[in-house]
Amino acid sequence: MARARAIRTETIVLRQQVFGEADRLLTLLTPDRGKLRAIAKGVRRPSSRKAGHLDLFMRADVLLALGRNLDIITQAQTLDAYRPLREELLRSSYASYCVELLDRFTPDGEANAALYRLLSDVLSRLSGSDNLALTARHYELHLLDLVGFRPELERCLGKGEPVQPEDQHFDPLAGGVLCPLCGSQRHGAQPISMHALRLMRFLQRSPYAAVQRLRVRPQVAAELERTQLRYITVQLERQLKSVDFLERVRHSGYSAAAKDGGAHAPARAAAPARQPAAGAE
């Protein structure tokens, strides 16, 4: 059977770089072909019909002419522009982090429709969320689940017994939680509070609709962020470049920083919990 010479597919633009005088080389995520690279010929010319449809983070319907080494985008139509991600630096920084995280965990050419939907959903959420940090923490845990790096949060990795409602240890190299006795004997395991662990478990098992209105105490948000980023760094054996840039943006006094809702939001007195997740205000 002859191989199709062109296909139509949805795609999200992960990365872009200048290619030649008027072209761009794009890294795309598709639901049915996974991650791939394609040339957008002439897209840098103002007269190009594809200009404005293939910007960073955009979701578009494209027609790909299949090549031996690189595909060529012959048509493109915007499905969702996610405009706030290019108009607000803080939102853009979180989107860059979420895209880089997916990029590092996924090989080229491996289809994963659920992963595509997760990225599409998080870009939409980051475009409107008033708690960007919590949105990112939820995304991290669900991405880790889809790519096979789900951390164990229910049972002690040393004894195999359910963890008790008390402060525990978390070992990123072992892949999850340890009871106080096992954790104290494991090099590299660090304490994790009962509140941070409960919140982490709630985010891991819950849909976004159940967590989007949570109000989390700043100290719990900061602990959760440190724990998850350390776990991600150990699994990837590298630190993501976007993490440092995001930190600089959050510390810069950028006018939208109040929308972060994360570890660097102004501290305030904790109110009684109104949600099932510990550490919520």
N, C-alpha and C positions, 0 to 999 in steps of 0.2 A: 504494500500500500504506500503510495507516495506521501512524503512528509509535507504537511501544510506549509505554505510559504508565508502566510500571514495569519495572525490571530488577533482577536479583540478581547481586551481584558481590563478590569479595574486595576488601578495601581496607586500607590502612595510614593511620593518622591522622598527618599531617605537622604541622599547626598547628590551634589552636583559639582562639576568642575568644568572650567573652560577647556574646550577641545577645538583646536584649529582657529580660524579667523571668526567664524560666526556660529559655531556649534557648541553644544554642551554634552558632556558625558554624564549620564544620570545613573544612580543606583536606585532601583525601584523594588518595592515589595508588592507582589501580586498574590491573590488568594489561591490560584491554581498552579502557578509555576514557581512560587517562592520568591527568593531574592535574585535579581538579575541586573545586568548592566545594559544600557541602550544609548544610542546616539540620537540626540534631537538636532537634526540638521537645520541650520539657519535660524535657530530659535532666538539668537541674540540680535537678530535684525529687527528693527521696529515694525517692519512690514510683515513679519512672520505671523501666520495664522495660529501657530502653536504658542506664540509668546503670551504670557499671562495665564496659561493653562498648566504649566509644568514647573511652577515655582516650588521652593522647598516646603515640605509638609503637605502639599496639595494632594487631594484625592481626585483622580481623573479617570475617564474612560479613554483608552488609547487603542490605536491600531498599530501592531508591531509587525514589521517585515522581518522575518527571521533570517539571521545571517549565520555564517559559519562560526564566527568569533563573537561578534556583537550584533544585537538586534538594532533596527532603526525604527524610530517612532515616526510614522507617516501622518497620523491624525491624533488630535487630543482635544478632549472636551471636559471642562471642569465639572466635577460632581460636588465637591465641597472644598471651598478655598481656605477655611479656617483662618479668616483674616486677622483676628486678634493675635494669632501666634506670630505674625510678622509686624504687627503694629505696636505691641507692648513688649519691651525687652525682657521683663521677668517671665512672662508666659512663653516667649520664644526660647528662653534659656531652659525652662523645664521641658519644652517640646524637644529641644536638641538633646537633652539628657535621655529622655524616653526613647528617642530614635536611636541614639548611639548604643543604649543598653540592648535593644533588640538586635541591632546590627552585629554586635560582638557575640551574641549568643546563637546566632543563626548562620548556617552555611549557605552558600549559593545553591539555587536550584532545588531546594527542598520545600515542597508545597506544605502549607499549614494554614488552612482557612481560618481556624480559631485564632491563631496569632495575628493574622491580618485584621480580623474583627476587633481584637483587643487593641491594636494600635490605632485603628480608626476611631474606636470609642474613646481612647484616652486623649487623642488630639481634639476631639469634640468637647470632652470634659474640661481640658485645659483651656479651651477657648472661652469658657464661661464660669468655671469654678471660682469660688471665693476662698477655697482652701487648697492651694496648689500642692503643698507638701503632702497632705493626706491623700490627695488624688495620686501623687507619685508613689507613695508607699503601697497603696492598694494595687496599682499597676505592677510594681516590682514583684510582689508576691504571686500575682496571677501569671505573670510572664514566666517566673521561675518554675511554676507548676507546669506550664505548657512545654517548656524546653527540657524538662526532666531534672530540675535542680530544686524541687520542693523541699524546704527545710522541715525537719521533724520538730513539731512544737507540742505534741500531746504526751509523748512518752520519753522517759530518760533513755538516752542512747547507750548508757552504761549498763543499767539494770533491766531495761525493757519494761519498766513499770510506769503507770500513769503518774505524771508529776502532780504534786500537791499544791494547794493554793498558798504558796509562799514564794519568796524570792528564789530564783534558780540561777544556773549558769548557762551560757550559750557558747558553743564551740563551732566556729565557722568551718574549720577543717573537717571535723567529724560530721557536720551537717545538721546540727540542731541543738536541742536543749539537753542539759544534764542536771540531775538533782544536785543539791548542795554537797553531798558527800563525794559523788563522782567528779563533779566540777572542780572541787578543791584539789583533786589529785591529777587533773589533766592540764598539762602545759598548753597555754593558748586559749583556754576557756576563760570567759569573763563574766562577771555577775550581770544578771538581768533582773530588773524588778518584776514583782508579780503584776503590777499595773501595765508595764510595757509588754510583757509576754501575753497577757490577756488581750490587749489591743491587737497585737500581732496575730494572734490566733483568730480573733474576730474578723480582721481584714482578710485573712487567708481563706476563710470559709464562707464569706458573705458576698453577695452581689453588690455592685457599686451603689445601687439605690438605698441599701440599708446603712451605708456608711457616710454618704455624702454630706449629711447634716450634723455629723458628730462634731462636737467642740472638745478638743483635746488640750489638756494642760501643757504649756510650753515645755516643761521639764520632761514629760513623758514623750512628747513629740521628738525632742532632741535625742533622747535615749533610743527611741525606735529607729530614728534615722541613722544614728551611729551603728547600731546593731546590724541593720539590713545592708548598709553600704559596705561594712566590713565583710559581711558574708559574701556579697557580690564580688568584692575585690579579690577575696580568696579563691572563689570559684573560677574567675576569669584569669587569675594570676597577673592582674594588671589593674591600675586605676583608670577609670574613664576620664578622658580629657575634659568632657563637659562638666564634670563635678567641680573642678577648680573654678571654671568660668561662672558656674551658677553661684558658687560661694561668693565670688567677687561682686556679682550683681546684687546678691542679697545684702551684702555688707556695705554697698556703695551709697546707701541712702536714696536709691532709686524711688521715684514717687509712687510706684505701684507696689512697693514692698509690703504695704499693709495687707495686700491680697494674698500674701504668701501663706499665712496661717500656720507656719511651721516653727522650727526650733528657734528662729531669730525674731519671732513676733514679740512685742512687748509683753513682759510677764504680767499676769493679773491673778487675783485671788481665785482659788479653785472653788467652784460651786458643786453641790451634790450631783452625782452622776444621774443622767436622765436616760442613758442608753445602755444596752447590755455590755458594751465594751468598757473595760476598766481603763482609767486614765482619761475618760471623757469628762468634760465639764457639764 
